[in-house]
Amino acid sequence: MLRLFKISQTVAEGYDTYSDAIVVATDAATAVLIHPASNRHGDPVVVAWDPNFKDYGDDDDRPPGHWVENDKGSLMVRSGDWAPTPADVTAVEVGTTAPSLAAGLVLCASFHAG
């Protein structure tokens, strides 16, 4: 059964950052893997946590893992506007969903434009 979660973070703060969002997921562990900029209102751009992605600009001692944006097959690392890793995200269940909603959907997000 799909549920609604409020995901939030306090690591990336200031202008041009997300503080929280309401997302559709099966459980809290899956909810923290959803980026607030992803799949909003049916937008086809997907931003997902990839634990194995190593960016060409990474230091050799930096562990792999990035929020990766997939826009029509073009991969791009996304950083600075959300928590650095899912471990920095908190998920709290706030309700259940309508059967028509899909897992991974971001219903609303709080973005602090600068």
N, C-alpha and C positions, 0 to 999 in steps of 0.2 A: 504494500500500500504506500502511495506517495504522501508525503507530508510537507508542510511549510516550515521553513527554518529562517530565523533571523541570523545572518552571519555578520560578524563585526570584527574589526581589528583596530589597534591603537598604535601600531608601529609606524606606518606611513601617515603622517599628519601634515596639515597645512594646505596650501592651495593645490588644486588639480589632483586631489586624492579622493578615494572612496572611503567612507567610514563604516558603512553597513549596507545590507541589502536583504530583501526577502526573496528566498529561492525555493524551488521545488526539488526535493530529493527523497530518497528512500530512507536515509538515516543521517545522523550528524557527521559521521566519518566521510560520507559522500558529499554532504553540503559544503564542507570546508574546502573541497576541491573545485568549487565553482567560483569563477572570478566575476565580480559585479558588472563588468563591461561585456560579459558574454551573453549571447542569445537573449538579448532584451527585446521583449515584445515581438518575438519571431525574427529578429535580425539574424541573418545567416552567419555573421562573424562569431566564431567560437574562440574563447580564451580558456585554456585548460592548463592545469598543472601537469608538467611532464617531468617525472623524477629522474629521467635518464638524459634529458636534453643538456648538451654542453655547448655553450655559445663560443664562437671563435675568439671573442674578446675576454673570455674567462681566464683568470690566473690558473696555473697548473694545480695549485693546492686547493682551489675552490671546488667543493663537491658539486656534482651535476645536479640539475633541477632548476627549472624556470617556468614562469607563466608564459605560455606560448600562444600567440594569436595566429589563427589559421583563417586567412581571408582569401577565399577562392583558391586554396592550394598554396598560397604564399605564406611561409612561416616567418614569424617575427617575434623576437623576445620582447615582452612587455614588462617594464619594471618602474618602480617609483610611485605608482598610483594606488597600490594595494599592498597588503602584507607580503614580505619577501618570500615566505613559504606557507603552506597550509598549517604548519604547526603554530603559526602566529595568528590564526583565525579561530574565533569562537563561534559555535553553532548552538542555538537554543531553539527547540521545537516550539512553534507557536500555533500549530493547527493542522488540519487535514486539507486535502485538495479536492477540487472537482475532478471527476474522471477525465475530463477533456484536457487537463493540463499535463504537460510532458516533463519528465525528469530533466533537470539541468536548466530549466527556464528561470530567468531572473524577472520577477514581477515588478520590483521597483528597487532603486538604489539611490543612496545619498552620495552625491558627488559635490565636492567643495571646489567650485571653479575659482580661478584666480585672475 
